[in-house]
Amino acid sequence: MYIANNEAAVSSRGILGFMPRGIRRYMYGIDLDGVCEIHMRLGKPLIFNYSNASRYLNTKGQLTPIPASTLTVTREHIDEAMEIATAASVYSVRDEMKNGFLTIAGGHRIGITGTAVIKEDKVSFIKDISALNYRLAGEVTGAADKVVPRILCDGHIKNTLIISPPGAGKTTMLRDIARQLSYKSYRVSIVDERREIAALSEGRSAFDLGFSTDVLESADKAEGMLMVLRSMSPDVIVTDEIGRQEDIDALERITNSGCAVIASIHGRNIEMIKRRPDLKRMLGFFDFAVTLSRRDGVGTIEEALTEW
C-alpha cells in the first residue's frame, strides 16, 4: 500500500486553484491528504472520494459522511470550473475534451461527462457538461520499492506490465519506477500521451523523475514510443494505459529491438487480460506483471507474476 507523504499532500493542495470560488471558499480548512477524487455532479452534493470512503462538504467548511445539508453543485460552479481549467478557452482544448478528460497543472486529470457531439461517427466535443471528476495526482516516493528489485535482473530491465483498475495507483507506480530506474543511471524515456505521468509545465515536470529521464508529452502513444526509440536511445520506455492494436504492434517492435518497456493497462487481474485474443498476444512481450488494487488502500500489490 502506498504511504502518503508530505510531497503528495502539497501536490494535492494545488487543486484549490482550479476550484470555482463558490466552492473554494469552503475548502481552505480541509486536509486533502488521502483524497483521490473530488466529484462535482450538477444539482448533487460535492463529494470527496478516498480509497475506502466518501465525504461531503458542508457550508461550514467541514467534511461529513452525511450528504444532507451539504454544498450543492450548481451550473455556475461547473461553468466557472471549466473556464479556469481551460484558461477561458474551451475550444483550445477540444481535441483533449473529446477523450472525456482534461489534464491540468500538477498532473491532475478532470473527467468530463455531458452531451457528446458526434461528427463522422466519432465524439468531437462534449457540451452541456453535467459532471466533473477531479482525479488528484500525487508523488509517492517509494511506491515502487517492492517492485523495482523484481524488475531488475542482473543489470537488465524486465519488460513489465502494471495491471490495475481505474484509481488503484498504476500511474503513481509508473512514475516512481521511472524515478528509481533513472537514479540507477538507466536511460528512461516516458511517453506521456495523457500528460499524467510527468505533468510537464514549460518543459519541467511537476514530479521528481530522476536525472536521466526524457519525456515526450501529448504524442500518440504508439507513434511516440517509436519516436523516442529512434531519437533518445533509451534503456527503457515507460508509458500508461496501453491496449489498442497500434500500441501492441509498437510494443512488438520495441521489445524486439532490445529496449525494455514498462507499461500499464486497465484490468482487475491477468485472467481478464487473457480473455481478449489481442491482449493475450501482447502478454507474450512481457516478462513480469504486477496487479494493483485498492483493497488495503491505493497501490495494494495483489500479485507479482513471471508466468501466466
C-alpha positions in Angstrom: 0.0 0.0 0.0 1.2 3.5 -0.8 2.1 5.7 2.2 1.1 9.3 1.5 3.9 11.7 2.2 4.2 15.4 2.6 5.1 15.9 -1.1 1.8 14.3 -2.1 -0.2 16.4 0.3 1.4 19.6 -1.1 0.7 18.5 -4.6 -3.0 17.9 -3.7 -3.3 21.5 -2.3 -2.7 22.8 -5.8 -6.1 21.7 -6.9 -7.6 24.6 -4.9 -6.6 27.0 -7.7 -8.9 25.0 -10.1 -12.0 25.1 -7.9 -14.7 27.7 -8.6 -14.8 30.5 -6.0 -18.1 29.4 -4.6 -16.6 26.0 -3.6 -13.0 27.1 -3.0 -14.1 29.4 -0.1 -15.2 26.4 1.9 -12.1 24.2 1.2 -9.3 26.2 2.7 -9.5 24.4 6.1 -9.8 20.9 4.6 -7.0 18.4 4.9 -6.8 17.0 1.4 -4.2 14.3 2.3 -5.6 11.0 1.2 -8.3 12.4 -1.2 -8.2 10.5 -4.5 -11.1 12.4 -6.3 -13.3 15.4 -6.0 -16.5 14.8 -7.8 -18.9 17.6 -9.0 -22.3 16.5 -10.3 -24.8 19.1 -11.3 -27.5 19.5 -8.6 -25.8 17.0 -6.3 -23.6 17.3 -3.2 -19.9 17.8 -3.8 -18.1 14.5 -3.0 -14.5 13.9 -1.8 -13.6 10.3 -2.5 -10.9 8.5 -0.5 -9.7 4.9 -1.3 -12.2 3.4 1.1 -14.8 6.1 1.9 -16.6 9.2 0.6 -17.2 12.6 2.4 -19.3 15.6 1.6 -18.5 19.3 2.0 -20.9 21.4 4.2 -21.2 25.1 4.3 -19.1 25.3 7.5 -16.1 24.1 5.5 -16.2 20.6 7.0 -16.2 17.2 5.5 -19.0 14.9 6.7 -20.2 11.3 5.9 -23.8 12.6 5.8 -24.9 14.0 2.4 -27.8 16.0 3.9 -27.4 19.8 4.3 -24.1 19.9 2.3 -22.9 22.1 -0.6 -24.8 21.5 -3.8 -23.0 21.8 -7.2 -24.6 24.4 -9.4 -24.4 25.2 -13.1 -22.3 28.3 -12.2 -19.8 26.1 -10.3 -19.3 23.8 -13.3 -19.1 26.7 -15.8 -16.5 28.5 -13.8 -14.5 25.3 -13.2 -14.3 24.8 -16.9 -13.3 28.4 -17.5 -10.5 28.0 -15.0 -9.3 24.6 -16.4 -9.3 25.8 -20.0 -7.9 29.3 -19.3 -11.2 30.7 -20.6 -10.8 29.0 -24.0 -12.8 25.7 -24.1 -12.3 25.4 -27.9 -8.5 25.4 -27.5 -8.8 22.0 -25.7 -11.4 20.4 -27.9 -9.1 17.7 -29.0 -8.4 16.7 -25.4 -12.1 17.0 -24.3 -13.3 14.6 -27.0 -11.5 11.9 -25.0 -13.6 12.8 -21.9 -10.9 14.5 -19.8 -8.6 17.4 -19.3 -5.1 17.2 -17.7 -4.2 20.3 -15.7 -1.1 21.5 -13.9 0.3 19.1 -11.4 -0.8 16.1 -13.4 -4.4 16.2 -12.1 -7.0 14.9 -14.5 -10.5 16.3 -14.8 -13.0 13.7 -16.1 -15.9 15.2 -18.0 -19.4 14.0 -18.8 -22.3 15.7 -20.5 -23.8 15.5 -24.1 -21.4 14.1 -26.7 -21.4 15.9 -30.0 -20.9 13.3 -32.8 -19.2 14.1 -36.1 -18.4 11.3 -38.6 -19.4 8.7 -36.1 -16.9 10.0 -33.5 -17.1 12.2 -30.4 -15.8 15.6 -31.4 -16.8 17.6 -28.3 -18.7 17.5 -25.0 -21.4 20.1 -24.4 -23.9 20.8 -21.6 -21.4 19.5 -19.1 -23.1 17.7 -16.2 -20.2 16.4 -14.1 -16.5 17.0 -13.4 -14.4 14.4 -11.6 -11.0 15.8 -10.4 -8.6 12.8 -10.1 -5.8 14.0 -7.9 -2.2 13.1 -8.8 0.3 12.7 -6.1 4.0 11.9 -5.9 4.6 9.0 -3.6 8.3 8.4 -3.2 8.9 4.8 -2.6 5.7 3.5 -4.1 7.8 1.1 -6.3 10.2 -0.1 -3.6 8.9 -3.7 -3.7 8.6 -3.8 -7.4 11.9 -2.3 -8.8 14.1 -5.1 -7.3 11.9 -7.6 -9.2 12.1 -5.6 -12.4 15.9 -5.6 -12.4 17.7 -8.9 -13.2 21.5 -9.0 -13.5 21.5 -5.4 -14.6 18.8 -5.9 -17.2 15.3 -4.4 -17.1 12.4 -6.9 -17.4 9.5 -5.9 -19.7 6.9 -5.1 -17.1 3.1 -4.7 -17.2 1.2 -3.0 -14.4 -2.4 -4.2 -14.3 -4.8 -2.0 -12.4 -8.5 -0.9 -12.3 -9.0 2.9 -12.5 -7.9 4.8 -9.4 -5.8 2.0 -7.9 -2.4 3.7 -8.4 -0.9 2.5 -11.7 0.3 5.9 -12.8 1.8 6.7 -9.4 3.6 3.3 -9.6 4.9 4.0 -13.1 6.1 7.4 -12.0 8.2 6.0 -9.1 9.5 3.1 -11.2 10.8 5.7 -13.7 12.3 7.8 -10.9 14.1 4.8 -9.3 15.5 3.5 -12.6 16.7 6.9 -13.6 18.6 7.4 -10.4 20.2 4.0 -11.0 21.6 5.6 -14.3 19.3 3.8 -16.7 18.2 6.0 -19.6 14.4 6.3 -19.2 12.0 7.7 -21.9 8.5 8.4 -20.8 5.8 8.6 -23.5 3.1 10.6 -21.7 0.1 10.8 -24.1 -2.4 12.0 -21.5 0.1 14.3 -19.7 -0.4 12.5 -16.3 2.9 10.8 -15.6 5.2 13.8 -15.8 2.8 16.7 -15.9 5.2 19.0 -17.8 4.9 22.7 -17.5 7.2 24.8 -19.7 9.3 21.6 -20.2 9.7 20.9 -16.5 8.0 18.0 -14.6 5.9 18.6 -11.5 7.5 15.4 -10.1 10.9 14.0 -9.4 11.6 11.7 -12.3 15.4 11.4 -11.8 18.3 12.8 -13.7 18.3 10.5 -16.8 14.7 10.7 -17.8 13.3 12.2 -21.1 9.6 12.9 -21.6 7.6 13.1 -24.8 4.2 14.5 -23.9 0.8 14.5 -25.8 2.0 12.4 -28.7 0.0 9.4 -29.9 1.3 6.6 -27.6 2.3 4.1 -30.4 3.9 6.7 -32.5 5.6 8.4 -29.5 7.2 5.1 -28.3 8.7 4.6 -31.8 9.9 8.2 -31.9 11.8 8.0 -28.6 13.2 4.6 -29.5 14.8 6.2 -32.6 15.8 9.5 -31.1 16.7 9.1 -27.4 18.5 5.6 -27.2 16.6 4.6 -24.1 17.2 1.6 -22.0 13.5 1.5 -21.1 10.3 3.2 -22.3 7.6 3.9 -19.8 4.0 4.6 -20.9 0.5 4.5 -19.5 -2.8 2.8 -20.5 -1.9 0.6 -23.5 -4.4 -1.6 -25.2 -5.0 -0.5 -28.8 -3.8 -2.6 -31.7 -1.4 0.1 -32.7 0.1 0.1 -29.1 0.6 -3.7 -29.3 2.3 -3.5 -32.7 4.6 -0.8 -31.4 5.4 -2.9 -28.3 6.4 -5.8 -30.5 8.9 -3.6 -32.5 10.4 -2.1 -29.4 10.9 -5.3 -27.4 12.4 -6.9 -30.5 14.8 -4.0 -30.7 16.3 -4.8 -27.2 14.8 -1.8 -25.5 12.7 -2.6 -22.4 9.1 -1.5 -21.9 7.2 -0.8 -18.7 3.6 -0.1 -19.3 0.2 -0.1 -17.6 -3.2 -1.4 -18.6 -6.7 -1.3 -17.2 -7.9 -4.6 -15.7 -8.6 -6.4 -12.4 -6.2 -9.3 -13.0 -4.2 -11.1 -15.6 -7.0 -13.5 -16.3 -9.2 -10.6 -17.5 -6.4 -9.6 -19.9 -6.0 -13.1 -21.3 -9.7 -13.3 -22.3 -9.1 -10.9 -25.2 -7.1 -12.5 -28.0 -5.2 -9.3 -29.0 -4.2 -8.7 -25.4 -3.2 -12.3 -24.9 -0.8 -11.9 -27.7 0.5 -8.7 -26.1 1.3 -10.7 -22.9 4.0 -12.5 -24.8 6.1 -9.3 -25.0 6.3 -9.0 -21.2 8.4 -10.9 -18.6 6.8 -9.6 -15.4 3.4 -8.5 -14.4 2.1 -6.7 -11.3 -1.6 -6.4 -10.3 -2.7 -3.5 -8.2 -5.9 -2.9 -6.3 -7.4 -0.6 -3.6 -8.1 -3.4 -1.2 -5.8 -2.1 1.6 -5.5 1.4 0.1 -4.4 2.7 -3.2 -1.4 0.8 -4.6 -2.1 -2.5 -2.9 0.0 -5.2 -4.7 -2.2 -8.2 -5.3 0.1 -10.3 -7.5 3.6 -10.3 -8.9 3.8 -12.8 -11.7 6.6 -14.1 -14.1 4.4 -16.9 -15.6 0.8 -16.8 -16.9 
